[in-house]
Amino acid sequence: MTGPAVSRRGLLTGVLGLGALGALSGCSARTFFGGPEATMRYWNLYAGGDGVIMQEMLDGYRAAHPDVSLEDVTLEWGEPYYTKLAMAGAGQRAPDVSALHLARLGGYAPAGLLDPFDDELLAEVGIREEDFPPELWRRSQHDGRMFAIPFDTHPFVLYYNLDVCREIGLLDANDELRPPEGPAAVIEAFTAAREVTGSHGLAVETVGANCITPWRLWYTLYRQLDGELLTPDLQASAVDDDKALEALDFMRQITESGGAAREMDINGSVAIFGNGQAGFHMNGEWELTTFRTTGVPFSMARFPKVFDTDVAQADSHVFVLPHQSDRSDREHQRQIYEFIAYMLRESAAWGASGHIPAYQPVATSQEFLSMRPQALYSSVAQDVQLDPPVWFGGSASLLWIEFGSAFSSVLTGRATPREGLDGAKRALQRLLDTPDPTR
């Protein structure tokens, strides 16, 4: 398989492009990056249903802290956000605090694009290791220093239509899914749902530009088989062909059985489940607010146990400190840390978006546990399967796009599982051979 080339030249092109933008639009860029009156600047990438909730939380912070001038900027999700964040850190124009996907940390902390957190200030504002899932806390470190504070977990989950699943006998007395287990039972559930809807059993993204669901589906299945992607030193491929092919064979069966359409893009999959034409949908939990607006009768569950476990691919939004040349103003830094602590304490509101709060005093509170369907899948936060911490991994990364393209062909029937795996392995080797463009 081929994919976008990665090169230092490409990154420098991005640097120069951003620099040109600043030179051409001085006043606009000044406002964009924060005017001189801004006391604290916060960048994020929340533009969907969670973006509305984020704005409500920021309004709450401003009301509680009228002495702080908080400027927030929401940038385009995905690679545009990460390019701007990297360039801001490299160009001494970084905000005081920003959002990041935890699986992207491997491309930012080692490159000096982030500043480490101060342990004393963390303690002063009450941010403690014991209040977070151990794996998220561990992955938030680099060279023994904290470079991220986990805000949430957002896993790959299973949505299900209540009416359809009731008719095929998969709901218990509480209208909660009795999840099918094993490859045959899961396929049978999808094909039975198709018989009820008359159109689709499972609605899932299989094609499209930057198609990434095939990666999330395969990595979930591969990790259920305890497969490793890279060697412990992250320098070489560790793909286990037998496990990788077992996962791909199952993916092929999903479409070959008629349980899911061979070709469906992400918007189509969301629309079809949202209008009641499918019994199941696989996606991140962030579509919860979307489906509530459609009125479709639905609930959500952890991704089913197809193989040995029910672990699932996930990522985590975190707070980071983009690199600034001077963070010596202790009171200003305390203000930033207190902002993060406030957002953690109030993160039950964030849970309304579908995201699982990382801060355990909230995640285990009655307020959050009373939320449905969030509490039905929130236990997966203890079993997160993040990408390996490499520069080309993480949400919307080259790893997702390259593997997504290779495995899309398996779902559509254009490639055999063997051909799809060979393409993915070639892409992985190409990424491993490419110098880290951030260093």
C-alpha positions in Angstrom: 0.0 0.0 0.0 1.1 3.5 -0.6 0.5 6.5 1.5 1.5 10.1 2.2 5.2 10.5 2.4 6.7 11.8 5.6 9.7 14.0 5.4 11.5 16.8 7.2 10.8 18.8 4.0 7.1 18.3 4.5 7.3 19.6 8.0 9.4 22.5 7.1 6.8 23.3 4.4 4.3 23.5 7.2 6.5 25.7 9.2 7.1 28.1 6.4 3.4 28.1 5.5 2.4 29.0 9.0 5.1 31.7 9.2 3.9 33.2 5.9 0.4 33.3 7.4 1.6 35.3 10.3 3.6 37.7 8.1 0.6 38.3 5.8 -1.9 38.8 8.5 -0.2 40.4 11.4 -3.2 41.7 13.4 -5.3 38.6 12.7 -2.4 36.3 13.7 -2.0 38.4 16.9 -5.6 37.9 17.8 -5.5 34.2 16.8 -2.5 33.4 19.0 -3.7 35.6 21.9 -3.5 39.3 22.4 -1.3 41.0 25.0 -4.2 41.4 27.4 -4.8 37.6 27.6 -3.9 36.3 31.0 -4.2 32.6 30.1 -4.5 31.1 26.7 -6.0 27.6 26.1 -6.1 25.8 22.8 -8.3 22.8 22.1 -9.8 20.8 19.2 -13.3 20.1 20.5 -15.6 21.1 17.7 -18.4 18.5 17.9 -21.0 17.8 20.6 -18.2 17.9 23.1 -17.2 21.4 21.9 -20.6 22.7 23.2 -20.0 21.1 26.5 -16.4 22.4 26.6 -17.7 26.0 26.1 -20.2 25.5 29.0 -17.3 24.3 31.2 -15.2 27.3 30.2 -18.0 29.6 31.0 -18.3 28.0 34.4 -14.6 28.5 35.0 -14.9 32.2 34.0 -17.8 32.7 36.3 -15.9 31.1 39.2 -12.7 33.0 38.5 -13.7 36.5 37.4 -10.1 37.7 38.1 -8.7 35.5 35.3 -8.9 36.5 31.7 -9.1 33.2 29.9 -8.8 33.1 26.1 -9.8 29.9 24.4 -9.2 28.9 20.8 -10.8 25.9 19.1 -8.8 24.8 16.1 -9.6 22.3 13.4 -9.4 18.7 14.6 -6.7 16.3 13.4 -3.5 17.0 11.6 -4.1 20.7 11.2 -4.4 21.1 15.0 -1.2 19.1 15.6 0.8 20.9 13.0 -0.2 24.3 14.5 0.6 23.1 18.0 4.0 21.8 17.0 4.8 25.0 15.1 3.6 27.2 18.0 5.9 25.3 20.4 8.9 25.5 18.0 8.2 29.2 17.2 7.8 30.5 20.8 4.1 31.4 20.2 2.6 28.6 22.2 -0.5 28.9 24.4 -0.2 28.4 28.1 -2.1 25.1 28.1 -3.7 23.0 25.4 -5.4 19.7 24.7 -3.6 16.7 23.2 -4.4 13.1 22.5 -2.3 11.0 24.9 -1.2 8.6 22.1 0.4 11.6 20.4 2.7 12.4 23.3 5.4 10.3 21.8 5.7 12.8 18.9 5.8 15.9 21.2 7.4 15.4 24.5 10.7 13.8 23.2 11.0 16.6 20.6 10.9 19.3 23.3 7.6 20.7 22.1 6.1 20.4 25.5 7.2 21.5 29.0 7.1 19.1 31.9 4.7 19.6 34.8 6.1 20.8 38.1 5.5 18.1 40.8 5.2 20.7 43.6 2.5 22.7 41.8 0.6 19.6 40.9 0.6 18.6 44.6 -0.5 22.2 45.6 -3.6 22.1 43.4 -4.4 18.5 44.4 -3.6 16.6 41.2 -2.4 13.2 42.5 -1.4 9.9 40.8 -3.8 7.8 42.8 -6.8 9.7 41.3 -6.2 8.4 37.7 -6.2 5.1 36.0 -2.6 3.7 36.3 -2.1 3.1 32.6 -3.1 6.7 31.7 -0.8 8.1 34.4 2.1 5.9 33.2 1.6 6.9 29.6 1.5 10.6 30.6 5.2 10.4 31.5 8.4 10.8 29.5 11.8 10.2 31.0 10.3 10.1 34.4 8.6 13.5 34.2 4.9 14.2 33.8 4.1 15.8 30.4 0.3 15.3 30.4 -2.7 15.3 32.8 -5.4 12.9 31.6 -8.8 14.5 31.2 -10.8 11.5 29.7 -10.8 8.2 27.9 -12.6 7.8 24.6 -12.8 4.2 23.6 -14.1 2.3 20.5 -17.6 1.1 21.5 -20.6 -0.7 20.2 -23.9 1.2 19.8 -27.1 -0.9 19.5 -30.7 -0.2 18.5 -32.9 -1.1 21.4 -35.9 -2.1 19.3 -33.9 -4.3 16.9 -31.9 -6.0 19.7 -35.1 -6.7 21.7 -36.6 -8.4 18.7 -33.5 -10.7 18.2 -33.4 -11.5 21.9 -30.2 -9.8 22.9 -31.6 -7.5 25.7 -31.9 -8.4 29.3 -34.7 -7.4 31.7 -33.1 -4.0 32.1 -33.0 -3.4 28.4 -29.2 -3.8 28.4 -27.3 -5.8 25.8 -26.5 -9.4 26.5 -23.3 -9.1 24.5 -22.6 -11.9 22.1 -19.2 -13.5 22.6 -16.9 -15.2 20.1 -16.6 -14.6 16.3 -19.6 -16.8 15.3 -22.0 -15.2 17.8 -21.1 -11.7 16.9 -21.5 -12.3 13.2 -24.8 -14.0 13.9 -26.0 -11.0 15.9 -25.2 -8.7 12.9 -27.0 -10.9 10.3 -30.0 -11.3 12.6 -30.2 -7.6 13.0 -30.2 -7.2 9.2 -33.2 -9.5 8.9 -35.1 -7.2 11.3 -34.1 -3.9 9.7 -34.4 -5.2 6.1 -31.3 -3.2 5.2 -28.2 -3.2 7.5 -27.1 -5.3 10.5 -24.0 -3.3 11.4 -23.2 0.2 10.1 -19.5 0.8 10.1 -17.0 2.8 8.1 -15.2 0.7 5.6 -14.2 3.3 2.9 -13.5 7.0 2.5 -10.7 9.6 2.6 -8.5 9.1 5.6 -10.6 6.1 6.6 -9.5 5.2 10.1 -12.2 2.9 11.5 -10.6 -0.2 10.0 -7.5 0.6 12.0 -9.5 1.0 15.3 -11.4 -2.2 14.6 -8.3 -4.3 13.7 -6.2 -3.0 16.7 -9.1 -3.8 19.0 -9.3 -7.4 17.7 -5.5 -7.8 17.5 -5.1 -6.6 21.1 -7.9 -9.0 22.2 -5.5 -11.7 20.9 -2.6 -10.0 22.9 -0.8 -9.1 19.7 2.0 -6.5 19.8 2.7 -4.0 17.1 6.2 -3.0 17.9 9.2 -4.4 19.8 9.6 -3.0 23.4 12.2 -0.5 22.3 9.7 0.7 19.6 12.4 0.3 16.9 11.0 -2.6 14.9 7.8 -4.4 13.9 6.6 -7.1 16.2 3.5 -8.0 14.1 2.4 -11.6 14.7 1.1 -12.7 11.4 -1.1 -15.5 12.8 -2.9 -13.1 15.2 -3.1 -10.3 12.7 -4.7 -12.6 10.1 -7.1 -14.1 12.6 -8.4 -10.5 13.3 -8.5 -9.7 9.6 -10.4 -12.9 8.8 -13.0 -11.9 11.2 -13.3 -8.4 9.7 -13.7 -10.0 6.3 -16.5 -12.2 7.6 -18.4 -9.1 8.8 -19.0 -7.9 5.3 -18.9 -11.3 3.5 -21.7 -12.5 5.7 -23.9 -9.5 4.7 -23.8 -8.4 8.3 -22.4 -5.1 7.2 -22.2 -3.3 3.8 -18.9 -3.6 2.0 -18.7 0.1 1.2 -19.9 2.7 3.6 -18.2 5.9 4.6 -18.2 7.4 8.1 -21.0 9.9 7.6 -23.1 7.2 6.0 -22.6 4.8 8.9 -23.6 7.5 11.4 -26.7 8.5 9.3 -27.9 4.9 8.8 -27.7 4.0 12.4 -29.2 7.3 13.4 -32.3 6.8 11.3 -32.9 3.3 12.5 -31.7 1.4 9.4 -29.1 -0.7 11.3 -29.1 -2.7 14.5 -25.5 -1.9 15.5 -22.8 0.7 14.9 -19.1 0.7 15.8 -17.4 4.1 16.5 -16.0 6.2 19.3 -18.4 7.1 22.1 -18.5 10.8 20.9 -21.5 10.1 18.7 -23.7 9.7 21.8 -24.9 13.3 21.5 -25.5 12.9 17.7 -27.8 9.9 18.2 -29.7 11.6 21.0 -30.7 14.3 18.6 -32.0 11.8 16.0 -34.4 10.1 18.4 -33.3 6.6 17.5 -33.8 4.2 20.4 -30.3 3.2 21.3 -27.8 2.3 24.0 -24.1 1.5 24.1 -21.8 -1.2 25.4 -18.2 -2.1 25.6 -16.9 -3.6 22.3 -17.8 -7.3 22.4 -15.4 -10.1 23.4 -14.7 -11.5 20.0 -11.5 -13.3 21.0 -9.8 -13.8 24.4 -10.7 -10.5 26.2 -13.0 -7.5 25.7 -10.3 -4.8 25.6 -10.8 -2.1 23.0 -8.7 0.5 21.2 -8.9 3.9 22.9 -7.2 7.3 23.2 -7.3 9.9 25.9 -7.6 13.7 25.8 -5.0 15.3 28.1 -3.9 18.7 29.2 -0.3 19.6 28.2 2.0 22.6 28.5 3.2 23.6 25.1 6.8 24.7 25.2 7.4 28.3 26.2 10.9 29.8 26.8 9.9 31.2 30.1 7.6 29.6 32.7 9.3 31.2 35.7 6.2 33.3 36.8 5.2 31.0 39.6 1.8 32.7 40.2 0.9 32.5 36.5 1.9 28.9 36.4 -0.2 28.2 39.5 -3.2 29.8 37.7 -2.7 27.4 34.9 -2.5 24.4 37.2 -5.6 25.5 39.1 -7.5 25.8 35.7 -6.6 22.1 35.0 -7.6 21.1 38.5 -11.0 22.9 38.1 -11.7 21.2 34.8 -10.9 17.8 36.4 -13.2 18.4 39.3 -16.0 19.5 37.0 -15.5 16.7 34.5 -18.9 15.0 35.3 -20.2 17.6 32.9 -17.7 16.4 30.3 -19.1 12.9 30.7 -22.3 14.1 29.1 -20.5 14.1 25.8 -19.8 10.4 26.1 -16.2 10.7 27.2 -15.2 8.9 30.4 -13.7 11.2 32.9 -10.1 10.2 33.8 -10.3 11.8 37.3 -11.5 8.9 39.4 -13.3 10.9 42.2 -15.6 12.0 39.3 -15.6 8.7 37.4 -16.6 6.8 40.5 -19.1 9.4 41.7 -22.8 8.7 41.8 -23.3 11.7 39.5 -21.4 10.0 36.7 -22.4 6.4 37.4 -26.1 7.5 37.2 -25.5 8.5 33.6 -26.8 6.1 30.9 -25.5 4.8 28.7 -22.0 6.1 29.8 -21.8 3.9 32.9 -22.5 0.8 30.7 -19.1 1.1 29.0 -17.1 3.2 31.4 -15.2 0.1 32.8 -13.2 0.0 29.6 -11.2 2.9 30.9 -9.2 0.5 33.0 -8.3 -1.6 29.9 -7.3 1.1 27.5 -5.3 0.0 24.4 -3.5 3.0 23.2 -1.2 3.2 20.2 2.5 2.6 20.9 4.2 5.9 21.9 5.8 6.7 18.6 5.8 9.9 16.5 3.6 8.4 13.8 0.9 7.1 16.2 -2.2 8.5 17.9 -5.5 10.0 16.8 -5.7 11.0 13.1 -2.0 9.9 12.7 -0.2 8.4 9.7 -0.4 5.0 11.5 -4.2 5.2 11.5 -4.4 6.3 7.9 -1.9 3.8 6.5 -3.4 0.8 8.3 -6.9 2.1 7.7 -6.3 2.1 4.0 -4.7 -1.4 4.0 -7.6 -2.9 6.0 -10.3 -1.0 4.2 -9.5 -3.1 1.2 -10.0 -6.3 3.2 -13.5 -5.1 4.4 -14.5 -4.2 0.8 -13.3 -7.4 -0.7 -10.6 -5.7 -2.9 -7.8 -7.5 -1.0 -7.4 -10.7 0.9 -6.5 -10.6 4.6 -3.0 -11.7 3.6 -2.7 -8.9 1.0 -4.1 -6.3 3.5 -1.6 -7.4 6.1 1.3 -7.3 3.8 0.4 -3.8 2.8 0.1 -2.7 6.4 3.5 -4.2 7.3 5.1 -2.4 4.4 3.6 0.9 5.5 4.8 0.2 9.1 8.3 -0.4 8.0 8.3 2.7 5.9 7.2 4.8 8.9 9.8 3.1 11.1 12.5 4.0 8.5 11.4 7.6 8.3 13.4 10.0 10.6 11.2 11.6 13.2 10.3 15.0 11.5 9.8 16.7 14.8 13.5 16.3 15.9 
